[in-house]
Amino acid sequence: MSRIPSFPHGLIFSKLLYLGLVALTLGVAVIGHPHPGRGFAVEFGVGLGFVGFVMLACQFALTAKFRRISQVVGLDSLLHFHRQIGFFSYAFILLHVGILFWARPGYIAYLDVGADPLRALALWTVLLALTAILVTTLWREKLGISYEWWRVGHAALAFVILFIGLVHILRVGWYVSTPWKQGFWISGTLAAVGLLVYARLLKPLRARSRPWTVTRTWPERGRSWTLELTPVGHEGISFQPGQFLWLTLGETPLFRAQHPFSISSGATGSDQLEVTIKELGDHTSRIGEVEPGTSAFVDGPFGNFVLDDGAEEAVFVAGGVGITPIMSILRTLWHRGHPIPSLLIYGIPSPDEATFLEELQEIAADAPLRLVPVVETPPGEWDGETGLVTPELLDRHLPEDHSGVRYFVCGPEPMMDGVEAHFRRRGVPLSRTHSERFNIA
Ligand SMILES: Cc1cc2nc3c(=O)[nH]c(=O)nc-3n(C[C@H](O)[C@H](O)[C@H](O)COP(=O)(O)OP(=O)(O)OC[C@H]3O[C@@H](n4cnc5c(N)ncnc54)[C@H](O)[C@@H]3O)c2cc1C
């Protein structure tokens, strides 16, 4: 079914590549450096500064949403990596400043606006920007900052730190004395800024020439709405069931919030798409108000949550609205008339809130799909599984033999953590497990 290359260890490979790149830039700094060392503390502090700077520059690549990379690594994994690396990068830059102040107390004078206003202003700006970026990332919700404004501010602050960082590296000149080294740092920084411009400006501009429109909307169980999207004046996109897209609603894709949603319709050859969206936060809680005729812009498809050609059997574990990408896979298999034996363990608060339940029951009646709804608060007459998706419950249903089986899990974070850990305990190979995490911030 899938045209996406199978690359099960893509994330590990990408992390090694990333480490290699960071090491390479340290190597570039040291090669041909004519001066003797300045003591361990100073050299260590300077090294941290270079590493933090390179990691910060790479952050722009991690968030540039390249489709090919998302198909190998998974965009959710990439964005989680971006978040983790972000903390290290900012910590390294702060440590760079702290260690140098400690090792050479004379440097503290650099904060004195009276001595060298430009240098002091730059240093203060970086320190404040670093603090702001850390505080708003850790406590965004408590501070009442919307995701959209946080994202704009986050990119702007990162850009400011990067720009001042480059000027600082070039002005200090230590380890960067030759023209080729200066060119290396300048072009690396320009590439990072270019990626920001590409992701935030060029891509939305390109999307403007391929508009979509919302042709129908209807409510689903579980406080969700399905939006049918139809391409206007173009042939739409070709996707693999299980993939997702970034959706912008409104007259223009420029400077508007983009939200990721899995495609819930099957890959049936139609140019129309459906996304099913749960009412959750400031954007999605108003999704039911979207009128047919509303303009939309689609960036995608992304992701590697797809069934590959070698799959002989599939196990799906879904929780709540995490059913959407799985629904697309099941609909496609059913539509194509070649369903493979599948098991769907579906965690739901109650049957009334189970999105797509009737259609799933219909597929299960007609295709080799074993549907196991797991109801958290069951009604009186319920005789199926109840409670949460626990290891014991999984053991009751999962196949003993893993060969040919592909495993998919998508749902709330605690459920996914528990299910993934239990898959590992049961010896399910990582290469056969696909996870899609909806919480990427
Ligand atoms: C790969 C993927 C597929 C998804 N598929 C679906 C789906 O099929 N159906 C569905 O209902 N939900 C899906 N989601 C979740 C959906 O994107 C968020 O629920 C939605 O963006 C929340 O927006 P909000 O402004 O209403 O919520 P808020 O309350 O503002 O935010 C809640 C959380 O959603 C995330 N979020 C908010 N805005 C954005 C944004 N612009 N970009 C990225 N993340 C954001 C953040 O983690 C935030 O903490 C998916 C998420 C991902 C990553």
The ligand as a Gaussian input file, in Angstrom:
#p B3LYP/6-31G(d) Opt

LIG

0 1
 C        0.469000      14.725000      13.427000
 C       -0.758000      15.256000      14.099000
 C       -1.998000      14.864000      13.666000
 C       -3.140000      15.342000      14.318000
 N       -4.361000      14.921000      13.880000
 C       -5.473000      15.360000      14.507000
 C       -6.761000      14.937000      14.068000
 O       -6.904000      14.174000      13.129000
 N       -7.833000      15.414000      14.731000
 C       -7.725000      16.271000      15.799000
 O       -8.734000      16.668000      16.364000
 N       -6.504000      16.681000      16.228000
 C       -5.385000      16.262000      15.605000
 N       -4.163000      16.707000      16.029000
 C       -4.102000      17.627000      17.175000
 C       -4.440000      19.040000      16.705000
 O       -3.432000      19.527000      15.838000
 C       -4.499000      19.964000      17.926000
 O       -5.503000      19.487000      18.772000
 C       -4.893000      21.349000      17.512000
 O       -3.873000      21.935000      16.732000
 C       -5.153000      22.155000      18.770000
 O       -5.335000      23.508000      18.427000
 P       -6.145000      24.502000      19.393000
 O       -5.705000      25.878000      19.048000
 O       -7.580000      24.221000      19.306000
 O       -5.709000      24.057000      20.830000
 P       -4.808000      24.774000      21.917000
 O       -5.505000      24.623000      23.220000
 O       -4.399000      26.137000      21.494000
 O       -3.554000      23.854000      21.913000
 C       -3.593000      22.574000      22.460000
 C       -2.314000      21.871000      22.032000
 O       -2.396000      21.594000      20.622000
 C       -1.146000      21.836000      20.004000
 N       -1.303000      22.895000      19.005000
 C       -2.091000      23.975000      19.073000
 N       -1.990000      24.715000      17.971000
 C       -1.109000      24.079000      17.195000
 C       -0.553000      24.351000      15.917000
 N       -0.883000      25.444000      15.215000
 N        0.368000      23.497000      15.428000
 C        0.735000      22.422000      16.122000
 N        0.242000      22.083000      17.320000
 C       -0.664000      22.916000      17.845000
 C       -0.188000      22.217000      21.097000
 O        0.433000      21.020000      21.558000
 C       -1.063000      22.745000      22.174000
 O       -0.479000      22.605000      23.437000
 C       -3.021000      16.254000      15.396000
 C       -1.759000      16.669000      15.798000
 C       -0.653000      16.182000      15.160000
 C        0.703000      16.648000      15.599000

